[in-house]
Amino acid sequence: MSKSTIIITGGAGFIGSHVVRRFVNNYPDYKIYNFDNLTYAGNLANLKDIELKSNYHFIKGDITDAAFVNKLFADINPDAVIHLAAESHVDRSITNPLEFIMTNIVGTVNLLNAARHTWIKDKKVSSGKRFYHISTDEVYGSLGNTGFFTENTSYDPRSPYSASKASSDHLVMAYHHTYHLPVVLSNCSNNYGSHHFPEKLIPLAINNIKNMKPVPVYGKGENVRDWLYVEDHARAIDVIFHKGKEGEKYNVGGNNEWKNIDLIRLLCSVMDKKLNRKEGTSASLITFVTDRPGHDLRYAIDSTKLQNELGWKPSLQFEEGLEKTVDWYLANDAWLQQVTSGEYMTYYQHQYDAR
């Protein structure tokens, strides 16, 4: 199966940058096109180490711009798409749901249409094509104290974010069944690791603890999430992209369930040690805040299908991955400062405009 020219959408973001780096470094014969609009969550500094590689190309553009997407496909004629571009922060979706509808639904449809018109001629699909859509476990809704999400779990999204992702999932599968578009789909649990925008729980807490600021925890911190190290997710995406069966979906999970409050307490302990602070110093910063509307109680992924059929499994337990994550943030204070100040957006926009 030919996959020599690949568009990776959202490749300057948290997960996307890890995927782009992996593909650029591991597959030098591939041409990797990083297609990103450089919104607040996209940062080309995430890819500084590979930006001069001969098989890497950056394209600034908006997936909600159908004309731009169609021209891109016509110019590049990609063999595959790995679609990660998405608005993903639940709180932002509650404040501004329309932005999530446009990016996550309309943007996905624009990519699907471009792939369909490029790859399907006279109702026949060109060989060696693949549209890989990356989604979230939040489309499944909320679990009680027991049970796991499987690939057969019914969708029950509870926020504008998860509803927009659920819609995009359904559209991807609809294009497969209606137009025979060669698709594969995966739903992943919470990711953590380096280069994560500090509005999300772990990098926000690290930054606040470092600066002795309050660490906000929703409600009583009873919400449970399954955590996966981002490099393990990038490896899963690699495996699914190359070995996944057309028309199938795969759940990706870390088998690492943590209550938010237990996670934060562990993080506080790690930070005290790393910063040579008295034990309990960071924990004193924990501040319980009003719970998020419609906050799902528990997510837990069953990734048995992925492990048994494609041979993937997570490489790190949470404690080890968390230490590696803390080490990265403490060693990359300049990156964190640029992101929290917003300086990175101005700098890289100027760099791009000058080209």
HELIX and SHEET records of a PDB file:
HELIX    1   1 PHE A   14  ASN A   26  1                                  13    
HELIX    2   2 LEU A   44  LEU A   47  5                                   4    
HELIX    3   3 ALA A   66  ILE A   76  1                                  11    
HELIX    4   4 VAL A   90  THR A   95  1                                   6    
HELIX    5   5 PRO A   97  PHE A  100  1                                   4    
HELIX    6   6 ILE A  101  VAL A  106  3                                   6    
HELIX    7   7 GLY A  107  TRP A  119  1                                  13    
HELIX    8   8 ASP A  137  TYR A  140  5                                   4    
HELIX    9   9 PRO A  160  TYR A  179  1                                  20    
HELIX   10  10 LEU A  201  LYS A  210  1                                  10    
HELIX   11  11 VAL A  230  LYS A  243  1                                  14    
HELIX   12  12 ASN A  260  LYS A  274  1                                  15    
HELIX   13  13 ALA A  283  LEU A  285  5                                   3    
HELIX   14  14 THR A  304  LEU A  310  1                                   7    
HELIX   15  15 PHE A  318  ALA A  331  1                                  14    
HELIX   16  16 ASP A  333  SER A  341  1                                   9    
HELIX   17  17 GLU A  343  ASP A  353  1                                  11    
SHEET    1   A 7 TYR A  56  LYS A  60  0                                        
SHEET    2   A 7 LYS A  31  ASP A  36  1                                        
SHEET    3   A 7 THR A   5  THR A   9  1                                        
SHEET    4   A 7 ALA A  80  HIS A  83  1                                        
SHEET    5   A 7 ARG A 130  THR A 136  1                                        
SHEET    6   A 7 VAL A 183  CYS A 188  1                                        
SHEET    7   A 7 LYS A 249  VAL A 252  1                                        
SHEET    1   B 2 ILE A 120  LYS A 121  0                                        
SHEET    2   B 2 LYS A 124  VAL A 125 -1                                        
SHEET    1   C 3 ASN A 190  TYR A 192  0                                        
SHEET    2   C 3 VAL A 224  TYR A 229  1                                        
SHEET    3   C 3 GLU A 257  LYS A 259 -1                                        
SHEET    1   D 2 VAL A 215  TYR A 218  0                                        
SHEET    2   D 2 ILE A 286  VAL A 289  1                                        
END                                                                             
